[in-house]
Amino acid sequence: DETHCFAVSYLVEEEAHAAFEEAVKAYTDQNPQMGYVTKASLKEEFENMVTVIATIGIFLAAVIALIGILNFINAMVTAILSRRREFAMLQSIGMTGSQLLQTLIWEGIIYIGISCVIGFAAGSVLSWAVLRALNHVILFFEYHFRILPFVIILPVLLLTAVLTPALACRDVERKSIVERLRESEQG
């Protein structure tokens, strides 16, 4: 007695789901050796797996965001420290500390803005493409565009863009303009 297995999948328009499922249920009731699985039943069955995948995704996104923020802080502090002579020269001809700080804050905000636009666009397209590809492999995967993570991280990035130059400038300006100019001439 040899048992044969085969599977067929159907892609049904949203408005026809209920009627199609009724027809398949009626058929499988008349033919008990046959069975069927719907996308909704798979989704229910694998809800825990979806939660685990979402948790891993959130954790990875948080780690990548932290790395990005630390990279931004490192880039800003390094730029400020390497441009000490330039800043000392600008201040020696009349630029005030607050003007310097304002310039650096705007540099940070522009850097964050460009990064956000590129990251948002690339991240949206990439997540859509990956999840769309997964939808053909794992039937219950669905793409839902979420703007909330971006809205949550944006104030953190802007705060970082303001605080990083403020703290770095405060450290640089502990020395007088003359001392900073002399240091840069010697080293």
BASEBA-873841 format. One record per atom (N, C-alpha, C): residue number from 1; residue in three letters; atom name; z, x, y. Coordinates in Angstrom, 1 decimal. Layout:
<nodes>
    n  res  atom       z       x       y
  NUM  ALA    CA       Z       X       Y
...
</nodes>
This chain:
<nodes>
    n  res  atom       z       x       y
    1  ASP     N     0.0     0.9    -1.2
    1  ASP    CA     0.0     0.0     0.0
    1  ASP     C     0.0     0.9     1.2
    2  GLU     N    -1.1     0.9     1.9
    2  GLU    CA    -1.2     1.8     3.1
    2  GLU     C    -1.1     1.0     4.3
    3  THR     N    -0.2     1.5     5.3
    3  THR    CA     0.0     0.8     6.6
    3  THR     C    -0.8     1.5     7.6
    4  HIS     N    -1.5     0.6     8.4
    4  HIS    CA    -2.3     1.1     9.5
    4  HIS     C    -1.6     0.7    10.8
    5  CYS     N    -1.6     1.7    11.8
    5  CYS    CA    -1.1     1.4    13.1
    5  CYS     C    -2.2     1.6    14.1
    6  PHE     N    -2.2     0.8    15.1
    6  PHE    CA    -3.1     1.0    16.2
    6  PHE     C    -2.5     0.3    17.4
    7  ALA     N    -2.9     0.8    18.6
    7  ALA    CA    -2.4     0.3    19.8
    7  ALA     C    -3.5     0.0    20.8
    8  VAL     N    -3.4    -1.0    21.6
    8  VAL    CA    -4.4    -1.3    22.6
    8  VAL     C    -3.6    -1.6    23.9
    9  SER     N    -4.1    -1.1    25.0
    9  SER    CA    -3.4    -1.4    26.2
    9  SER     C    -4.4    -2.1    27.2
   10  TYR     N    -3.9    -3.0    28.0
   10  TYR    CA    -4.7    -3.7    28.9
   10  TYR     C    -4.1    -3.6    30.3
   11  LEU     N    -5.0    -3.4    31.3
   11  LEU    CA    -4.6    -3.4    32.7
   11  LEU     C    -5.0    -4.8    33.2
   12  VAL     N    -4.0    -5.5    33.6
   12  VAL    CA    -4.1    -6.9    34.0
   12  VAL     C    -3.8    -7.0    35.5
   13  GLU     N    -4.6    -7.8    36.2
   13  GLU    CA    -4.3    -8.1    37.6
   13  GLU     C    -2.9    -8.7    37.8
   14  GLU     N    -2.3    -8.5    38.9
   14  GLU    CA    -0.9    -8.9    39.1
   14  GLU     C    -0.8   -10.5    38.9
   15  GLU     N    -1.7   -11.2    39.5
   15  GLU    CA    -1.6   -12.7    39.4
   15  GLU     C    -1.9   -13.2    38.0
   16  ALA     N    -2.4   -12.4    37.1
   16  ALA    CA    -2.7   -12.9    35.7
   16  ALA     C    -1.7   -12.4    34.7
   17  HIS     N    -0.6   -11.7    35.2
   17  HIS    CA     0.4   -11.2    34.2
   17  HIS     C     1.0   -12.3    33.4
   18  ALA     N     1.5   -13.3    34.0
   18  ALA    CA     2.2   -14.4    33.3
   18  ALA     C     1.4   -15.0    32.3
   19  ALA     N     0.2   -15.4    32.6
   19  ALA    CA    -0.7   -16.1    31.7
   19  ALA     C    -1.1   -15.1    30.5
   20  PHE     N    -1.4   -13.9    30.8
   20  PHE    CA    -1.7   -12.9    29.8
   20  PHE     C    -0.6   -12.7    28.8
   21  GLU     N     0.6   -12.6    29.4
   21  GLU    CA     1.8   -12.4    28.5
   21  GLU     C     2.1   -13.6    27.6
   22  GLU     N     1.8   -14.8    28.2
   22  GLU    CA     2.0   -16.0    27.3
   22  GLU     C     1.0   -16.0    26.2
   23  ALA     N    -0.2   -15.6    26.5
   23  ALA    CA    -1.3   -15.6    25.4
   23  ALA     C    -0.9   -14.5    24.4
   24  VAL     N    -0.5   -13.4    24.8
   24  VAL    CA    -0.1   -12.3    23.8
   24  VAL     C     1.1   -12.7    23.0
   25  LYS     N     2.1   -13.4    23.7
   25  LYS    CA     3.3   -13.9    22.9
   25  LYS     C     2.9   -14.9    21.9
   26  ALA     N     2.0   -15.8    22.3
   26  ALA    CA     1.6   -16.9    21.3
   26  ALA     C     0.8   -16.2    20.1
   27  TYR     N     0.0   -15.2    20.4
   27  TYR    CA    -0.7   -14.5    19.4
   27  TYR     C     0.3   -13.8    18.4
   28  THR     N     1.2   -13.1    19.0
   28  THR    CA     2.2   -12.3    18.1
   28  THR     C     3.1   -13.2    17.4
   29  ASP     N     3.4   -14.4    17.9
   29  ASP    CA     4.2   -15.4    17.2
   29  ASP     C     3.5   -15.9    16.0
   30  GLN     N     2.1   -16.1    16.1
   30  GLN    CA     1.3   -16.5    15.0
   30  GLN     C     1.1   -15.4    14.0
   31  ASN     N     1.1   -14.2    14.4
   31  ASN    CA     0.9   -13.0    13.6
   31  ASN     C     2.1   -12.1    13.7
   32  PRO     N     3.1   -12.3    12.9
   32  PRO    CA     4.4   -11.5    13.0
   32  PRO     C     4.2   -10.0    12.7
   33  GLN     N     3.2    -9.6    12.1
   33  GLN    CA     3.0    -8.2    11.9
   33  GLN     C     2.5    -7.5    13.1
   34  MET     N     2.2    -8.2    14.2
   34  MET    CA     1.8    -7.7    15.4
   34  MET     C     2.9    -7.7    16.4
   35  GLY     N     2.9    -6.8    17.4
   35  GLY    CA     3.9    -6.8    18.4
   35  GLY     C     3.3    -6.4    19.7
   36  TYR     N     4.1    -6.5    20.8
   36  TYR    CA     3.6    -6.1    22.1
   36  TYR     C     4.7    -5.6    22.9
   37  VAL     N     4.4    -4.8    23.9
   37  VAL    CA     5.3    -4.2    24.9
   37  VAL     C     4.7    -4.3    26.2
   38  THR     N     5.4    -4.8    27.2
   38  THR    CA     4.9    -4.9    28.6
   38  THR     C     5.5    -3.8    29.4
   39  LYS     N     4.8    -3.6    30.5
   39  LYS    CA     5.3    -2.6    31.5
   39  LYS     C     6.7    -2.9    31.9
   40  ALA     N     7.0    -4.2    32.2
   40  ALA    CA     8.3    -4.6    32.6
   40  ALA     C     9.4    -4.3    31.5
   41  SER     N     9.1    -4.6    30.3
   41  SER    CA    10.0    -4.3    29.2
   41  SER     C    10.2    -2.8    29.0
   42  LEU     N     9.2    -2.0    29.2
   42  LEU    CA     9.3    -0.6    29.2
   42  LEU     C    10.2    -0.1    30.3
   43  LYS     N    10.0    -0.7    31.5
   43  LYS    CA    10.7    -0.3    32.6
   43  LYS     C    12.2    -0.6    32.4
   44  GLU     N    12.5    -1.7    31.9
   44  GLU    CA    13.9    -2.1    31.6
   44  GLU     C    14.5    -1.1    30.6
   45  GLU     N    13.8    -0.8    29.5
   45  GLU    CA    14.2     0.1    28.5
   45  GLU     C    14.5     1.5    29.0
   46  PHE     N    13.7     1.9    29.9
   46  PHE    CA    13.8     3.3    30.4
   46  PHE     C    14.5     3.4    31.8
   47  GLU     N    15.2     2.4    32.2
   47  GLU    CA    15.9     2.4    33.5
   47  GLU     C    16.8     3.6    33.6
   48  ASN     N    17.5     3.9    32.6
   48  ASN    CA    18.4     5.1    32.7
   48  ASN     C    17.7     6.4    32.9
   49  MET     N    16.5     6.5    32.2
   49  MET    CA    15.7     7.7    32.4
   49  MET     C    15.2     7.8    33.8
   50  VAL     N    14.8     6.6    34.3
   50  VAL    CA    14.3     6.6    35.7
   50  VAL     C    15.4     7.1    36.7
   51  THR     N    16.6     6.6    36.4
   51  THR    CA    17.8     7.0    37.3
   51  THR     C    18.0     8.5    37.2
   52  VAL     N    17.9     9.1    36.0
   52  VAL    CA    18.1    10.5    35.8
   52  VAL     C    17.0    11.3    36.5
   53  ILE     N    15.8    10.8    36.4
   53  ILE    CA    14.7    11.5    37.0
   53  ILE     C    14.8    11.4    38.6
   54  ALA     N    15.3    10.2    39.1
   54  ALA    CA    15.5    10.1    40.5
   54  ALA     C    16.6    11.0    41.0
   55  THR     N    17.7    11.1    40.2
   55  THR    CA    18.8    12.0    40.6
   55  THR     C    18.4    13.4    40.6
   56  ILE     N    17.6    13.8    39.6
   56  ILE    CA    17.1    15.2    39.6
   56  ILE     C    16.2    15.4    40.8
   57  GLY     N    15.3    14.5    41.1
   57  GLY    CA    14.4    14.6    42.3
   57  GLY     C    15.2    14.7    43.6
   58  ILE     N    16.3    13.9    43.7
   58  ILE    CA    17.1    13.9    45.0
   58  ILE     C    17.8    15.3    45.1
   59  PHE     N    18.3    15.8    43.9
   59  PHE    CA    19.0    17.1    43.9
   59  PHE     C    18.0    18.2    44.3
   60  LEU     N    16.8    18.2    43.7
   60  LEU    CA    15.8    19.2    44.0
   60  LEU     C    15.4    19.1    45.5
   61  ALA     N    15.2    17.9    46.0
   61  ALA    CA    14.8    17.8    47.4
   61  ALA     C    15.9    18.3    48.3
   62  ALA     N    17.2    18.0    48.0
   62  ALA    CA    18.3    18.6    48.8
   62  ALA     C    18.4    20.1    48.8
   63  VAL     N    18.1    20.7    47.6
   63  VAL    CA    18.1    22.1    47.5
   63  VAL     C    17.0    22.7    48.3
   64  ILE     N    15.8    22.1    48.2
   64  ILE    CA    14.6    22.6    49.0
   64  ILE     C    14.9    22.4    50.5
   65  ALA     N    15.5    21.3    50.9
   65  ALA    CA    15.8    21.1    52.3
   65  ALA     C    16.8    22.1    52.8
   66  LEU     N    17.9    22.4    52.0
   66  LEU    CA    18.8    23.4    52.3
   66  LEU     C    18.2    24.8    52.5
   67  ILE     N    17.3    25.1    51.6
   67  ILE    CA    16.5    26.4    51.7
   67  ILE     C    15.7    26.4    52.9
   68  GLY     N    15.0    25.3    53.2
   68  GLY    CA    14.2    25.2    54.5
   68  GLY     C    15.1    25.4    55.7
   69  ILE     N    16.2    24.7    55.8
   69  ILE    CA    17.1    24.9    56.9
   69  ILE     C    17.6    26.3    57.1
   70  LEU     N    18.0    26.9    56.0
   70  LEU    CA    18.5    28.3    56.0
   70  LEU     C    17.4    29.2    56.4
   71  ASN     N    16.2    29.0    56.0
   71  ASN    CA    15.0    29.8    56.4
   71  ASN     C    14.7    29.6    57.9
   72  PHE     N    14.9    28.4    58.4
   72  PHE    CA    14.7    28.2    59.8
   72  PHE     C    15.7    28.9    60.6
   73  ILE     N    17.0    28.8    60.2
   73  ILE    CA    18.1    29.5    60.9
   73  ILE     C    17.8    31.0    60.9
   74  ASN     N    17.4    31.6    59.7
   74  ASN    CA    17.1    33.0    59.6
   74  ASN     C    16.0    33.4    60.5
   75  ALA     N    14.9    32.6    60.5
   75  ALA    CA    13.8    32.9    61.4
   75  ALA     C    14.1    32.9    62.8
   76  MET     N    14.9    31.9    63.3
   76  MET    CA    15.3    31.8    64.7
   76  MET     C    16.2    32.9    65.1
   77  VAL     N    17.2    33.2    64.3
   77  VAL    CA    18.2    34.3    64.6
   77  VAL     C    17.4    35.6    64.6
   78  THR     N    16.6    35.9    63.7
   78  THR    CA    15.8    37.1    63.6
   78  THR     C    14.9    37.2    64.8
   79  ALA     N    14.2    36.2    65.2
   79  ALA    CA    13.4    36.2    66.4
   79  ALA     C    14.2    36.5    67.7
   80  ILE     N    15.3    35.9    67.8
   80  ILE    CA    16.2    36.1    69.0
   80  ILE     C    16.7    37.5    69.0
   81  LEU     N    17.1    38.0    67.9
   81  LEU    CA    17.6    39.4    67.9
   81  LEU     C    16.5    40.4    68.1
   82  SER     N    15.4    40.1    67.6
   82  SER    CA    14.3    41.1    67.8
   82  SER     C    13.7    41.0    69.2
   83  ARG     N    13.9    39.9    69.9
   83  ARG    CA    13.4    39.8    71.3
   83  ARG     C    14.5    40.0    72.3
   84  ARG     N    15.6    40.7    72.0
   84  ARG    CA    16.6    40.9    72.9
   84  ARG     C    16.1    41.6    74.2
   85  ARG     N    15.3    42.6    74.0
   85  ARG    CA    14.8    43.4    75.2
   85  ARG     C    13.9    42.4    76.1
   86  GLU     N    13.1    41.7    75.4
   86  GLU    CA    12.2    40.7    76.2
   86  GLU     C    13.1    39.8    77.0
   87  PHE     N    14.2    39.2    76.4
   87  PHE    CA    15.1    38.3    77.0
   87  PHE     C    15.8    39.0    78.2
   88  ALA     N    16.3    40.2    77.9
   88  ALA    CA    17.0    41.0    79.0
   88  ALA     C    16.1    41.3    80.2
   89  MET     N    14.8    41.6    79.9
   89  MET    CA    13.8    41.8    81.0
   89  MET     C    13.6    40.5    81.8
   90  LEU     N    13.4    39.4    81.1
   90  LEU    CA    13.3    38.1    81.7
   90  LEU     C    14.5    37.7    82.6
   91  GLN     N    15.6    38.0    82.1
   91  GLN    CA    16.9    37.7    82.8
   91  GLN     C    17.0    38.7    84.0
   92  SER     N    16.6    39.9    83.8
   92  SER    CA    16.7    40.9    84.9
   92  SER     C    15.8    40.5    86.1
   93  ILE     N    14.8    39.7    85.9
   93  ILE    CA    13.9    39.3    87.0
   93  ILE     C    14.2    37.8    87.4
   94  GLY     N    15.3    37.3    86.9
   94  GLY    CA    15.7    36.0    87.5
   94  GLY     C    15.8    34.8    86.5
   95  MET     N    15.5    35.0    85.3
   95  MET    CA    15.6    33.9    84.3
   95  MET     C    17.1    33.7    84.0
   96  THR     N    17.6    32.5    84.1
   96  THR    CA    19.0    32.2    83.9
   96  THR     C    19.2    32.1    82.4
   97  GLY     N    20.5    32.2    82.0
   97  GLY    CA    20.9    32.0    80.6
   97  GLY     C    20.5    30.6    80.1
   98  SER     N    20.7    29.6    80.9
   98  SER    CA    20.4    28.2    80.5
   98  SER     C    18.9    28.0    80.4
   99  GLN     N    18.1    28.7    81.2
   99  GLN    CA    16.6    28.6    81.1
   99  GLN     C    16.2    29.3    79.8
  100  LEU     N    16.8    30.4    79.5
  100  LEU    CA    16.5    31.1    78.2
  100  LEU     C    16.9    30.2    77.0
  101  LEU     N    18.0    29.6    77.1
  101  LEU    CA    18.5    28.8    76.0
  101  LEU     C    17.6    27.6    75.8
  102  GLN     N    17.2    27.0    76.9
  102  GLN    CA    16.3    25.8    76.9
  102  GLN     C    15.0    26.2    76.3
  103  THR     N    14.4    27.3    76.7
  103  THR    CA    13.2    27.8    76.1
  103  THR     C    13.3    28.0    74.6
  104  LEU     N    14.4    28.6    74.1
  104  LEU    CA    14.5    28.8    72.7
  104  LEU     C    14.8    27.5    71.9
  105  ILE     N    15.5    26.6    72.5
  105  ILE    CA    15.7    25.3    71.9
  105  ILE     C    14.3    24.6    71.8
  106  TRP     N    13.5    24.6    72.8
  106  TRP    CA    12.2    24.0    72.7
  106  TRP     C    11.3    24.7    71.7
  107  GLU     N    11.4    26.0    71.6
  107  GLU    CA    10.7    26.7    70.5
  107  GLU     C    11.1    26.2    69.1
  108  GLY     N    12.4    26.0    68.9
  108  GLY    CA    12.9    25.5    67.7
  108  GLY     C    12.5    24.1    67.4
  109  ILE     N    12.5    23.2    68.4
  109  ILE    CA    12.1    21.9    68.3
  109  ILE     C    10.6    21.8    67.9
  110  ILE     N     9.8    22.6    68.6
  110  ILE    CA     8.3    22.6    68.3
  110  ILE     C     8.1    23.1    66.8
  111  TYR     N     8.8    24.1    66.5
  111  TYR    CA     8.7    24.7    65.1
  111  TYR     C     9.1    23.6    64.1
  112  ILE     N    10.2    22.9    64.3
  112  ILE    CA    10.7    21.8    63.5
  112  ILE     C     9.6    20.7    63.5
  113  GLY     N     9.1    20.4    64.6
  113  GLY    CA     8.1    19.3    64.7
  113  GLY     C     6.8    19.6    63.9
  114  ILE     N     6.3    20.8    64.0
  114  ILE    CA     5.1    21.2    63.3
  114  ILE     C     5.4    21.2    61.8
  115  SER     N     6.6    21.7    61.4
  115  SER    CA     7.0    21.7    60.0
  115  SER     C     7.1    20.3    59.4
  116  CYS     N     7.7    19.4    60.2
  116  CYS    CA     7.9    18.0    59.8
  116  CYS     C     6.6    17.3    59.6
  117  VAL     N     5.6    17.5    60.5
  117  VAL    CA     4.3    16.8    60.4
  117  VAL     C     3.6    17.3    59.2
  118  ILE     N     3.6    18.7    59.0
  118  ILE    CA     2.9    19.2    57.8
  118  ILE     C     3.6    18.8    56.5
  119  GLY     N     4.9    18.9    56.5
  119  GLY    CA     5.7    18.6    55.4
  119  GLY     C     5.6    17.1    55.0
  120  PHE     N     5.7    16.3    56.0
  120  PHE    CA     5.6    14.8    55.8
  120  PHE     C     4.2    14.4    55.2
  121  ALA     N     3.2    15.0    55.8
  121  ALA    CA     1.8    14.7    55.3
  121  ALA     C     1.6    15.2    53.9
  122  ALA     N     1.9    16.5    53.8
  122  ALA    CA     1.6    17.1    52.5
  122  ALA     C     2.6    16.5    51.4
  123  GLY     N     3.8    16.3    51.7
  123  GLY    CA     4.8    15.7    50.8
  123  GLY     C     4.4    14.3    50.3
  124  SER     N     3.9    13.5    51.3
  124  SER    CA     3.5    12.2    51.0
  124  SER     C     2.3    12.1    50.0
  125  VAL     N     1.3    12.9    50.4
  125  VAL    CA     0.1    13.0    49.5
  125  VAL     C     0.4    13.6    48.2
  126  LEU     N     1.2    14.6    48.1
  126  LEU    CA     1.5    15.3    46.8
  126  LEU     C     2.4    14.3    46.0
  127  SER     N     3.4    13.7    46.5
  127  SER    CA     4.2    12.8    45.7
  127  SER     C     3.4    11.6    45.2
  128  TRP     N     2.5    11.1    46.1
  128  TRP    CA     1.6    10.0    45.6
  128  TRP     C     0.7    10.4    44.5
  129  ALA     N     0.1    11.6    44.6
  129  ALA    CA    -0.8    12.1    43.6
  129  ALA     C    -0.1    12.4    42.3
  130  VAL     N     1.1    13.0    42.3
  130  VAL    CA     1.8    13.3    41.1
  130  VAL     C     2.3    12.0    40.4
  131  LEU     N     2.9    11.1    41.2
  131  LEU    CA     3.4     9.9    40.6
  131  LEU     C     2.2     9.0    40.1
  132  ARG     N     1.1     9.0    40.8
  132  ARG    CA     0.0     8.2    40.3
  132  ARG     C    -0.5     8.8    39.0
  133  ALA     N    -0.5    10.1    38.8
  133  ALA    CA    -0.9    10.8    37.6
  133  ALA     C     0.1    10.4    36.5
  134  LEU     N     1.3    10.4    36.8
  134  LEU    CA     2.4    10.1    35.8
  134  LEU     C     2.3     8.6    35.4
  135  ASN     N     1.8     7.8    36.3
  135  ASN    CA     1.7     6.4    36.0
  135  ASN     C     0.7     6.1    34.8
  136  HIS     N    -0.3     7.0    34.7
  136  HIS    CA    -1.2     6.9    33.6
  136  HIS     C    -0.6     7.4    32.2
  137  VAL     N     0.4     8.2    32.3
  137  VAL    CA     1.1     8.8    31.2
  137  VAL     C     2.3     7.9    30.8
  138  ILE     N     3.1     7.6    31.8
  138  ILE    CA     4.3     6.8    31.5
  138  ILE     C     4.1     5.5    32.3
  139  LEU     N     3.9     4.5    31.6
  139  LEU    CA     3.5     3.2    32.2
  139  LEU     C     4.4     2.6    33.2
  140  PHE     N     5.7     2.9    33.1
  140  PHE    CA     6.6     2.2    34.1
  140  PHE     C     6.8     2.9    35.4
  141  PHE     N     6.2     4.1    35.5
  141  PHE    CA     6.3     4.8    36.8
  141  PHE     C     5.5     4.0    37.9
  142  GLU     N     6.1     3.8    39.0
  142  GLU    CA     5.4     3.2    40.1
  142  GLU     C     5.7     4.0    41.4
  143  TYR     N     4.7     4.1    42.3
  143  TYR    CA     4.9     4.8    43.5
  143  TYR     C     5.4     3.9    44.6
  144  HIS     N     6.5     4.3    45.2
  144  HIS    CA     7.1     3.5    46.3
  144  HIS     C     7.3     4.5    47.5
  145  PHE     N     6.6     4.3    48.6
  145  PHE    CA     6.7     5.2    49.7
  145  PHE     C     8.1     5.0    50.4
  146  ARG     N     8.8     6.0    50.5
  146  ARG    CA    10.2     5.9    51.2
  146  ARG     C    10.2     6.8    52.4
  147  ILE     N    10.5     6.2    53.5
  147  ILE    CA    10.6     7.0    54.8
  147  ILE     C    12.0     7.3    55.1
  148  LEU     N    13.0     6.7    54.4
  148  LEU    CA    14.4     6.9    54.7
  148  LEU     C    14.8     8.4    54.5
  149  PRO     N    14.4     9.1    53.5
  149  PRO    CA    14.8    10.5    53.4
  149  PRO     C    14.4    11.3    54.6
  150  PHE     N    13.2    11.0    55.1
  150  PHE    CA    12.7    11.7    56.3
  150  PHE     C    13.5    11.4    57.5
  151  VAL     N    13.9    10.1    57.7
  151  VAL    CA    14.7     9.6    58.8
  151  VAL     C    16.1    10.2    58.7
  152  ILE     N    16.6    10.5    57.5
  152  ILE    CA    17.9    11.1    57.4
  152  ILE     C    17.9    12.5    57.7
  153  ILE     N    16.9    13.3    57.3
  153  ILE    CA    16.9    14.7    57.5
  153  ILE     C    16.4    15.1    58.9
  154  LEU     N    15.7    14.3    59.6
  154  LEU    CA    15.2    14.6    60.9
  154  LEU     C    16.3    14.9    61.9
  155  PRO     N    17.3    14.1    62.1
  155  PRO    CA    18.4    14.5    63.0
  155  PRO     C    19.1    15.8    62.6
  156  VAL     N    19.2    16.1    61.3
  156  VAL    CA    19.8    17.3    60.8
  156  VAL     C    19.0    18.5    61.3
  157  LEU     N    17.7    18.4    61.2
  157  LEU    CA    16.8    19.4    61.6
  157  LEU     C    16.8    19.6    63.1
  158  LEU     N    16.8    18.5    63.8
  158  LEU    CA    16.9    18.7    65.3
  158  LEU     C    18.2    19.3    65.7
  159  LEU     N    19.3    18.9    65.1
  159  LEU    CA    20.6    19.5    65.4
  159  LEU     C    20.6    21.0    65.1
  160  THR     N    20.0    21.4    64.0
  160  THR    CA    19.8    22.8    63.7
  160  THR     C    19.0    23.5    64.7
  161  ALA     N    17.9    22.9    65.2
  161  ALA    CA    17.0    23.5    66.2
  161  ALA     C    17.8    23.7    67.5
  162  VAL     N    18.8    22.9    67.8
  162  VAL    CA    19.6    23.1    69.0
  162  VAL     C    20.7    24.0    68.9
  163  LEU     N    21.4    23.9    67.8
  163  LEU    CA    22.6    24.8    67.6
  163  LEU     C    22.3    26.2    67.3
  164  THR     N    21.3    26.5    66.5
  164  THR    CA    20.9    27.8    66.1
  164  THR     C    20.7    28.7    67.3
  165  PRO     N    19.8    28.3    68.3
  165  PRO    CA    19.6    29.2    69.4
  165  PRO     C    20.8    29.3    70.3
  166  ALA     N    21.6    28.2    70.4
  166  ALA    CA    22.8    28.2    71.2
  166  ALA     C    23.8    29.2    70.7
  167  LEU     N    24.0    29.2    69.4
  167  LEU    CA    24.9    30.2    68.9
  167  LEU     C    24.4    31.6    68.9
  168  ALA     N    23.1    31.8    68.6
  168  ALA    CA    22.5    33.1    68.7
  168  ALA     C    22.5    33.7    70.1
  169  CYS     N    22.1    32.8    71.1
  169  CYS    CA    22.1    33.3    72.5
  169  CYS     C    23.5    33.7    72.9
  170  ARG     N    24.5    32.9    72.6
  170  ARG    CA    25.8    33.2    73.0
  170  ARG     C    26.3    34.6    72.5
  171  ASP     N    25.9    34.9    71.2
  171  ASP    CA    26.2    36.2    70.7
  171  ASP     C    25.4    37.3    71.4
  172  VAL     N    24.1    37.1    71.7
  172  VAL    CA    23.3    38.1    72.4
  172  VAL     C    23.8    38.3    73.8
  173  GLU     N    24.2    37.3    74.5
  173  GLU    CA    24.6    37.4    75.9
  173  GLU     C    26.0    37.9    76.1
  174  ARG     N    26.7    38.3    75.0
  174  ARG    CA    28.0    38.9    75.2
  174  ARG     C    27.9    40.2    75.9
  175  LYS     N    26.8    40.9    75.7
  175  LYS    CA    26.6    42.1    76.4
  175  LYS     C    25.8    41.9    77.7
  176  SER     N    26.0    42.7    78.7
  176  SER    CA    25.3    42.5    79.9
  176  SER     C    23.8    42.8    79.8
  177  ILE     N    23.0    42.4    80.8
  177  ILE    CA    21.6    42.7    80.8
  177  ILE     C    21.3    44.2    80.7
  178  VAL     N    22.0    44.9    81.5
  178  VAL    CA    21.8    46.4    81.5
  178  VAL     C    22.1    47.0    80.1
  179  GLU     N    23.2    46.6    79.5
  179  GLU    CA    23.5    47.1    78.2
  179  GLU     C    22.4    46.8    77.2
  180  ARG     N    21.9    45.6    77.2
  180  ARG    CA    20.9    45.2    76.3
  180  ARG     C    19.6    45.9    76.6
  181  LEU     N    19.3    46.2    77.8
  181  LEU    CA    18.1    47.0    78.1
  181  LEU     C    18.2    48.4    77.6
  182  ARG     N    19.4    49.0    77.8
  182  ARG    CA    19.7    50.4    77.4
  182  ARG     C    19.6    50.5    75.8
  183  GLU     N    20.2    49.5    75.1
  183  GLU    CA    20.1    49.5    73.7
  183  GLU     C    18.7    49.5    73.2
  184  SER     N    17.9    48.7    73.8
  184  SER    CA    16.5    48.5    73.3
  184  SER     C    15.7    49.8    73.6
  185  GLU     N    16.1    50.5    74.7
  185  GLU    CA    15.4    51.8    75.0
  185  GLU     C    15.8    52.9    74.0
  186  GLN     N    17.0    52.8    73.6
  186  GLN    CA    17.5    53.9    72.6
  186  GLN     C    17.1    53.6    71.2
  187  GLY     N    17.0    52.4    70.8
  187  GLY    CA    16.7    52.1    69.4
  187  GLY     C    15.4    51.5    69.3
</nodes>
